[in-house]
Amino acid sequence: MARNQVIQVTCSPELYSNVVNYKNSKNLSSDAEAVRELTLFALRLLAHSDNDEGLSTRELMETILTYVVKNQYTSSLVHYQTFNEGGVDLNKASAKHKDVIEKAEYKIAQILNGVK
C-alpha cells in the first residue's frame, strides 16, 4: 500500500499568516489541510492557464466582471428611467446609457488595476 508523501516547506511569517487566515476562514482543522487545498487550487489554475483553446481563468473572470458591472449600471439606469415621473426621452436615454457604459468601463479598469 502506497503511503502519502510528506512535503515540508519553510515560509515567511506573512505567507504563514495568509495560510492561517485561509484555514480559519474555511474552518479547516490543520495548516496541512489548508496548504493542501491551496496547492490543489493553484495546480488546477495552472493546468487550465496554458490551454490555447479557450480563455485563461483571469481573462474569463475579467469578462464576467465586465458584464456584471455593465449590467448593474444599466439596471440602475433602467430602474431610474422606469420610476422617473417625467417619462423617458429616448434621445436623452440613449445618451445617458452611453455615459453609464463609459462609467462602468472606467470602474472595471479601476478594479482590474487594483484601485479601490
Secondary structure, 3 states (H helix, E strand, C coil): CCCCCCCCCCCCHHHHHHHHHHHHHCCCCCHHHHHHHHHHHHHHHHHHHCCCCCCCHHHHHHHHHHHHHHHHHHHHHHHHHHHCCCCCCHHHHHHHHHHHHHHHHHHHHHHHCCCC
